[in-house]
Amino acid sequence: MPELQIIGAPQSNYVWVSRVACHEKGVPYTLVPVMPHTPEVDAIHPLGKIPALRHGDLMLAESRAICF
């Protein structure tokens, strides 16, 4: 099974919210520390915003979508 990755800067409040949601739900994840507007983030979010989530072929952006 592919590994769940949260992509974003560790100091971002929105990345932190996504990480806390994973922790509370017992979902293991790996943090990929990157800043906004990098090529890796731009490939997932058209505006280059963080956080982003990658799980195999599934990619989500925005902390609200990730938490729900």
C-alpha positions in Angstrom: 0.0 0.0 0.0 1.4 3.4 -0.8 2.5 5.7 1.9 0.5 8.8 2.8 2.5 12.0 2.5 1.7 15.4 3.8 3.6 17.9 1.7 4.3 21.4 3.1 6.4 23.5 5.5 6.4 22.1 9.1 5.9 25.6 10.5 2.7 26.3 8.6 -0.4 26.3 10.7 -2.4 24.6 7.9 0.2 21.8 7.6 0.1 21.4 11.4 -3.8 21.1 11.3 -3.5 18.3 8.7 -0.8 16.5 10.7 -3.0 16.7 13.9 -6.0 15.3 12.0 -3.9 12.3 10.8 -2.6 11.8 14.4 -6.1 11.9 15.9 -7.4 9.5 13.3 -4.5 7.1 13.8 -3.4 7.5 10.2 0.4 7.1 9.7 2.0 9.6 7.4 5.3 11.1 6.3 5.9 14.8 6.2 7.6 16.0 3.1 9.0 19.4 4.1 8.8 21.8 1.2 7.9 25.5 0.9 4.9 26.8 -1.1 5.3 27.5 -4.8 8.0 24.8 -5.3 7.7 22.6 -8.4 6.5 19.6 -6.2 3.7 21.7 -4.7 2.8 23.4 -8.0 2.3 19.9 -9.5 -0.5 19.2 -7.0 -2.1 22.7 -6.3 -2.5 25.1 -9.2 -1.9 28.1 -6.9 1.1 26.5 -5.2 -0.4 26.5 -1.8 0.3 24.1 1.1 -0.5 21.6 2.5 -1.0 19.0 -0.1 -1.6 15.3 0.4 -0.4 12.4 -1.8 -1.4 8.8 -1.4 -0.5 6.8 -4.4 -2.4 8.2 -7.3 -4.7 10.3 -5.1 -3.6 14.0 -4.6 -5.5 16.6 -2.5 -4.8 20.2 -1.7 -6.1 22.5 1.0 -6.2 21.5 4.7 -10.0 21.4 4.7 -10.2 18.7 2.0 -7.3 16.8 3.7 -9.0 16.8 7.1 -12.4 15.7 5.8 
